[in-house]
Amino acid sequence: MITRRRLTQLFATGNILLLAGCNESARTNDTTDSTDSPVDAVERYYTADSEGNVNATNKVLHPESYNYPVENSEEENISIEKIEETSIRDAVRWQSGLSGIEADGDDLDALVSEQETTIDELVSTIDVEDYSFVAVTTSTDGEEQTNYWLVVQDDSEWNIYVSSEYPFSFA
């Protein structure tokens, strides 16, 4: 049986998979009337998830996400150690390391370009206003873990987007 922690890892990995399309630097929120940021969305997700609050977890997920709606959640002692907006380049480098490839130089440039195209198509398909990546390092029972999340802005609200499509591939 898959644990909730592993499921969260898979969803975060899936974000990169399908998402990589940001430019070299993380995008910023151009909307002045928005009350939150990509980092706020990810913080809300982890807070709700660690409290076992399914309604709050679903509120921060984009409705077209692969795992929406979450139907159950267990309380877990998760602490956010570090959280920040990041670039597609960092996200792709992280994912390539998980895949055992450790891309750099021209190989990394090619992967970033491929993923930028993929995420541009995705963003157009789900019709959102903007997107960003957020890197978050969490600690659970003394074990640290870093994940990268695709966060999209839809109707001035930032939400985590998780997809099972557009697999991140290094083939």
N, C-alpha and C positions, 0 to 999 in steps of 0.2 A: 504494500500500500504506500502510495506517495504521501510524504509529509507536507504540511502547509509551508514549511520553510523551503523545501525543495521546489514546491509549486511556485512560490514567490521567486526563487532563483530562475526557474524556467521562464516565467513570464518576463522577468527583467531581461533575460538573455534574448527572449523572443522579440522584445522591443527593439533591440539593436538589430536583430536579424532583419527585421523588415523595415526598419526605419531609417536607417542611416541615410540621410539626405541633407542634413544641415550643411551649411558652408563651414569653412575652416574654423570660424569662431562661433560660439554659441549665439543664437539669435536672442534679441532682447524684446521685451514687451513694448511695442510701439503705441499701445492703447493707453491713454492717460486716465480713462475712467475705470479701468480694470482695478479691482481691489486686491488682487493677489498676483502671484508670480509662479513660474514653473517650480521653483524651490518650495513655495508654500503648498502647492498641490501635492508634491511628494511627501512633505512633512505631514500633511493631513492624512494621506493614505497610510503611512506608517503608524501614526497615532491611532487612527480608527482600527487598523488591523491588529495592533498590539492590545487594544482594549476589547477586541472581539465585537466591535460595533459594525455589523453588516450594513446597516443603512448609511452610515457615514462613509464606509469603504466604497459602496456603490455610488455615492454622490460624487466622489472624486474620480471615478473611472469614466472614461468616455463611453457613451452608450453603444458605440459600435465596436468596443473592445471584445476580443476573443472570450474573455472570462466574465463578461457582464451578463447578467448580474451575479455577484458573489452570493451564494445561498447560505453559507455558514462560515464562521470564523471562530477561532479559539483565542482566548487571551494568551499572550506570550510576552515575556519580558524582553522587548527589543528596545535598545537605545540607539539613537542616531549619534554617531561620533563625529561625522563630517558630512556636509551636504553643500553642493554648489552646482551652478550651471556649468556645462562643459561643452567641448566641441565634438563634432562628429569624428574628427581624427582621433581624439582620445577614446571615444566609444569603440571605434573600429579596432584600435590598437588593443584595447582591453579584450574585446571579443576574439581577436586573432590569438591572443595569449591563451584564452580558454580552450581554443581549438588546437592548441599545440603548434601553431604556425609562427608566432612571434614576428609578425610582419613589420618591416621598416623600409625606409627609403622609397624606391620606385614601386616596390610591391605594395607598401602601405598606401601610396598615392593612388595606385590603380584600384585598390579595395575601397578607398574613400570615394573616389569618383563613381564607382559602380553603385555604392550604397546611396550616394547623393541622388543619383538618377532614380533609384528604387523608391526612396522616400518622397521625392517630388511627385512621383506617380501616385503614391499612397495618399499624400496630403491632398492632391487634386481629387482623388476618388472619394475621400471622406469629407471633402469640402470644409476644411478648417481654415482659420485666419492666419495662424502662425504656429510655429513649433520650436522646440528646444530640447536639448538633452540635459539631464540632471544626473550627476554622479552622487551616490550616497553610500557612505560606509556605516554599517550598523554593527552592533555588538549584541549577541544573544548568548547568555550563559558563558561570557568570557571569550566567545569565538567571534572574531571580526570577519566581515564579509563586505565586499563592494559590489554594487550593481549600478547599471546605467539604465535610465528610464527615458522613453520618448514621452514628452508632454506636449499636448496640442492645445491651442487656444480656439475655442468655439463659442461664439456669442460672448466675447470678453471674459470667459471663464476658462481657467487652465485646468485640464484633466489629463490623467495618465491614459495613454493609449497602448493597449496590448493586442498584438495580432499573432495569428498562427500562420499567416500567409507571408509571401515574399521571404522565403528562408534565406538567412545570411549564409552565403556560400563562398568558400575559398577555392572552389574547383577551377 
